[in-house]
Amino acid sequence: NAGVMQNPRHLVRRRGQEARLRCSPMKGHSHVYWYRQLPEEGLKFMVYLQKENIIDESGMPKERFSAEFPKEGPSILRIQQVVRGDSAAYFCASSLRQASVGYNEQFFGPGTRLTVL
Amino acid sequence: DAKTTQPTSMDCAEGRAANLPCNHSTISGNEYVYWYRQIHSQGPQYIIHGLKNNETNEMASLIITEDRKSSTLILPHATLRDTAVYYCIDPTSGTYKYIFGTGTRLKVLA
């Protein structure tokens, strides 16, 4: 029973490069969520995806950030032209149930720590 | 911003019960209260959730007040491994958009 998997666990990029973060949800889960955590802060919601669809990207910066969850393969969070302020831990979560009123337990991965030099 | 209020930090002696409070005064209707914890810099770990009634599982107990405006997470016999930041998720954040506050940093002391 593998949990949510994320890779890489640590990623170092220079300013202006691209960062690709991968998330494989738990088996049978088709709902994926991405969160960002800056140092000494709580997690902040970025985007919610179901297979091949972006449901809510209200927490994601409009520029340079994109996310996808293809029919086959992991979900990808892509950050183009990274800047120092993008340095953070990025967590992926997945859930079994379709988001419905009241109840939605999310299971989190170990995170990817992005450092921008 | 989260609409939950939690103490910034708490200490607890090993073997004693840790009681972590959370105010969520804007809760309404059928919104669940979720608790997670984050050990060091790992991914958040689910602890427990509840709606109206008190809940208990192998990790903790959750006491929800009758008006549902606050709850208390109880770790009955805290161990050093329970040292973590405990988050009460804002129940008004919607069914999928978890809003994490700053949480309570619990330190279990030997």
Interface residues (C-beta under 8 A of the other chain):
Chain A: V4 H31 Y33 Y35 E41 G42 L43 K44 F45 Y48 I55 D56 S58 G59 A89 F91 A93 S95 A99 S100 V101 G102 Y103 N104 E105 Q106 F107 F108 G109 P110 G111 R113
Chain B: A2 G29 N30 E31 Y32 Y34 Y36 S41 Q42 G43 P44 Q45 Y46 H49 L51 Y87 S93 G94 T95 Y96 K97 Y98 I99 F100 G101 T102 G103
